[in-house]
Amino acid sequence: MNLQPILGNFALILFVLAVITGIIWCLDVFVLSKQRRRAADAALAEYDARTAKLVAEGIRVDNNGNRAAIEAAHLRQPTWIEYSGSFFPVIALVFLLRSFLWEPFKIPSSSMVPTLLVGDFILVSKYSYGIRLPIINKKVIDLADPQRGDVMVFKYPKDMSQDYIKRVIGVPGDTITYENKRLSVNGKPVAYSPMDDYLDDQHPVYHKQFTESLAGTPHRILNTDGKPTLDLGTVENFPQREACDYSYDKFTCIVPEGNYFMMGDNRDNSADSRYWGFVPDKNIVGKAIVVWMNFSNPKRIGSIQ
C-alpha cells in the first residue's frame, strides 16, 4: 500500500520554509533591527535639534506625539520581515514535531483491511524505533526494534519516494513459512480463530476473516476464496531472494540481518514482501499507532491493533 502523506512531501516543504524564515528572522534580530534602531536614533536626534532651535527662537513646540511617530516609523518592520518572523516559530515547531515525534498519513487502498480502511487518517510514531534525521531518514539514536505484529510504515525498497504500510511478520533471523494461507514462524504455526465473513465496503465481496495471533498480538486478517496462496508470476527478483524458497502453495524465507518481512492483513490483496522482498532497517519511517480521523466513518477513530 502506497501511503498518501498529508500535503505531499511535507517534510521537505517545511524544511525549506523553516530555513528561509529562520534566516530572515536571524537577519532581522542580529542585523536589520539594529540598523532600524540606529536610523531611528539619528532621526530623533535630528528632530530634537530642530525642536531645540525652534524653542530657542521662542516658538512653542509640542513634540511628544511627533517624536513617538518618527520613532515608530523607523522601527517598524517591513511586511515581509514581519510575516517571516511570525511564521518561523510555528513552522519550526511543526517541522520538529513531524520529523521526530508524529507524522500523519492517509490510507488510500485496501491492502491492510480490516485493520485499516480506505480513508483512514493515521498517526505514525517517528520515535518508536529510534530517532532519525529528517529528509535523509538516517537513524542517529537507537531506541527499539520493530516487533512481530507491529503495523509499520517504511520506504518502499524499489522507490524510496513512496511510503508503504504493512504488518511486521518476520524480524532478522526468523524463518517465515506461508503455506495454504497459514503462517509459521521459526517452525511454530501461528494460531488462527475463524470469525464471521467480512464484507468489503469498497467491493461487494465477502472475505474469510480470521483472528491471527502473532507473537501474542491478536489482529484480524482476510483471505479470499478462489485466490491462490501465492501468485508466482508476480514475484520479483529482489535483493537476497536466495533466502527464499518458492512453490505454488508455499514459500519459506529466512529474514536477513538488518531486514524485516512485511505482509498486508488483506492477505490475498496485498503486494508485500512475498513479491518485492525484504525491508531494510534504513527504510523504516515509524510505527502506526492510531486512526485519528475518517471523515466518512468517525467511529474508526482509535488505536491500531
VENDA-V407181 format. One record per backbone hydrogen bond with DSSP energy under -0.5 kcal/mol. NH is the residue of the N-H (numbers start at 0). CO is the residue of the C=O. Records with the same first field share a line. If there is no record, write none. Layout:
NH=CO + CO
This chain:
2=0 + 162
3=105
4=2
5=103
7=4
9=7
12=8
13=9
14=10
15=11
16=12
17=13
18=14
19=15
20=16
21=17
22=18
23=19
24=20
25=21
26=22
27=23
28=24
29=25
30=26
31=26
32=27
34=30
35=31
36=32
37=33
38=34
39=35
40=36
41=37
42=38
43=39
44=40
45=41
46=42
47=43
48=44
49=45
50=46
51=47
52=48
53=49
54=50
55=51
56=52
57=54
58=53
59=57
62=60
66=62
67=63
68=64
69=65
70=66
71=67
72=68
73=69
74=70
75=71
80=77
81=77
82=78
83=79
84=80
85=81
86=82
87=83
88=84
89=85
90=86
91=87
92=88
93=89
94=90
95=91
96=92
97=93
98=94
99=95
100=96
101=96
102=123
104=121
105=3
106=119
107=105
112=109
114=111
115=111
118=106
119=116
120=292
121=104 + 119
122=289
123=102
124=286
125=100 + 123
126=100
129=126
130=140
131=129
132=137
135=133
136=132
137=132
139=130
140=130
142=140
148=167
149=146
151=149 + 165
152=285
153=163
154=282
155=161
158=155
161=158
162=2
163=153
164=0
165=151
166=262
167=149
168=166 + 260
169=260
172=254
173=170
175=173 + 252
176=174 + 183
177=250
178=181
179=248
181=178
183=176
184=187
185=174 + 183
187=184
188=186
189=182
190=212
192=210
194=208
197=206
199=197 + 204
200=198
204=199 + 202
206=197
207=222
208=194
209=220
210=192
211=209 + 218
212=190
213=211 + 216
214=212
216=213
217=215
218=211
220=209
221=264
222=207
224=222
226=223
229=247
231=229
233=230
234=231
235=274
237=235
240=237
242=239
243=240
244=251
246=249
249=246
250=177
251=244
252=175
253=242
254=173 + 252
258=255
259=278
260=169
261=259
262=166
265=110
266=221 + 264
268=265
269=266
271=269
272=261
274=271
275=271
276=272
278=259
279=277
280=257
282=279
283=280
284=152
285=152
286=124
287=150
288=122
289=122
290=301
291=120 + 289
292=120
296=293
299=296
300=297
301=290
303=288
